Amino acid sequence: MASITLYTWNTPNGKKPAILLEELSLTYELVMINIGKGDQRTPEFRALNPNGKIPALVDEDVTLFESGAILVHLAQKHGAFLPQDPQARAHALSWTFWQVGGLGPMMGQWGYFTRIDEEVPHAIERYLAESIRLLEVVEARLQENEYLAGTDYSIADMMVYPWIVSGYRLIDNAPASRVPPLSALREWAKRIGERPAVQAANARLLRG
């Protein structure tokens, strides 16, 4: 029996730990938490994550929630995808929590306000503008570095990648005059998406 159980759903936040588990070639049990049906609000799941959000992870006798905490835990425990060089490690952690505090929330709100029936132009503009600004920030980083931590593929890339890919619909449907080319970002996302572990994680989440 697997000593690791991942509770998640096929969303950007839900994909992050699955990608790292596949990159680490770890055996794990996958429990799909159907957020459309409210599985995340059950007492059983709230015992794992009192915030009632996916993902959550049980790793032997350790229970974690929040994707950033899960990825840092696994990377530190297995000594991979978190650079040993102090500055590269600092970059990896900085970009990991940059995604948690910025890119994910802003793009999530941008997506929400473009989907609801009641149009709220001010909200759409607010989140579109901030999302584009954040995309330009990561684009500038990737124009000068192969990966977000520098030369090393790390948990930072795994944190950011699912949000970029899920955000393509928003980016491509936004007014062309508002969206920069993002050529380095798109090339980076293509390379990440071609990794066997990333493809394996996506396929497993689709199978449930």
PAMAR-74183 format. One record per residue (C-alpha): residue in three letters; x, y, z. Coordinates in steps of 0.1 Angstrom, whole numbers, plus 5000, padded with zeros to 4 digits. Example, Ala and Ser with C-alpha at 12.3 -4.5 7.8 and 13.67 -1.06 7.14 Angstrom:
# PAMAR-74183
ala512349555078;ser513749895071;
//
This chain:
# PAMAR-74183
met500050005000;ala501350354991;ser502450555021;ile501550875002;thr497950974994;leu497251284973;tyr493751434976;thr493251654946;trp491251754915;asn492151834879;thr492752204884;pro495952414882;asn496452394920;gly495552034920;lys498051944893;lys501152084910;pro501751804936;ala500851534910;ile503651664888;leu506251654915;leu505151304927;glu505651184891;glu508951364887;leu510151194919;ser508850854906;leu507050804939;thr504250554944;tyr501050724956;glu497350674960;leu495250934942;val491951034957;met489951264935;ile488051534954;asn485251644931;ile485052014939;gly482052054916;lys480051824939;gly481351984971;asp483651694982;gln486051954996;arg483452065021;thr482851725037;pro483951675074;glu486351395062;phe488251625039;arg488151925063;ala489951705087;leu492851705062;asn492452065051;pro490452295074;asn490352545046;gly488252315025;lys490352354993;ile492352104973;pro495051974973;ala495951785005;leu498651525010;val499251255036;asp502851145036;glu503250865062;asp502451045095;val502551405080;thr499451575067;leu499851895046;phe497552135027;glu498352425004;ser500252334972;gly503352534980;ala503752365014;ile503252024998;leu505852084971;val508452224995;his507951925019;leu508351664991;ala511351844975;gln513151875009;lys512351525020;his513651364987;gly516451614980;ala515351704945;phe513951994926;leu514952244952;pro518552364944;gln521352334970;asp523052644958;pro521752914982;gln520853174956;ala519252924932;arg517252784962;ala516153134971;his515053194936;ala513052864936;leu511352954968;ser510653314958;trp509053214926;thr507052934943;phe505453184967;trp505153454940;gln502753214922;val500853144954;gly500453504963;gly500053664929;leu499653474896;gly497253204908;pro494753444927;met494853714900;met494353474870;gly491753284890;gln489753604896;trp490253704859;gly488753374848;tyr485953394873;phe484753734862;thr484853634825;arg482653334831;ile479853474852;asp476653584836;glu476653934851;glu479354134834;val481454344858;pro483754544836;his485654704864;ala486554364879;ile487454214846;glu489754514839;arg491354504873;tyr492254134871;leu493154134834;ala495654424840;glu497254264870;ser497453924854;ile499154064823;arg501554254846;leu502453934864;leu502853744831;glu505254024820;val507253974852;val507753594846;glu508353664809;ala511253894818;arg512653624841;leu512553354814;gln514053574788;glu517253564808;asn516953214825;glu516152874813;tyr514052804844;leu512653014872;ala515452914896;gly518052984869;thr519552674852;asp517752424873;tyr514252284868;ser512552314902;ile509352324921;ala508952684911;asp508452574875;met505952304886;met504052574906;val503752824877;tyr503252594848;pro499752474854;trp498452824858;ile500152934825;val498652654806;ser495152694821;gly495453064815;tyr496053034777;arg492353064770;leu492153394789;ile495453524774;asp494453434738;asn490953574742;ala492053904757;pro492354214735;ala495454164713;ser496654514722;arg496854424759;val498854104756;pro502654104750;pro504153834729;leu505253624759;ser507553424736;ala509953304763;leu507053204785;arg505353004757;glu508652834748;trp509252744785;ala505752614789;lys506152394758;arg509352244772;ile507752174806;gly504652024789;glu506951774770;arg508451634802;pro507251264806;ala506351324843;val504151624835;gln502351424808;ala502051124832;ala500551354859;asn498051504835;ala497051164822;arg496551014857;leu494351314868;leu492251274837;arg491750904845;gly490950984881;
//
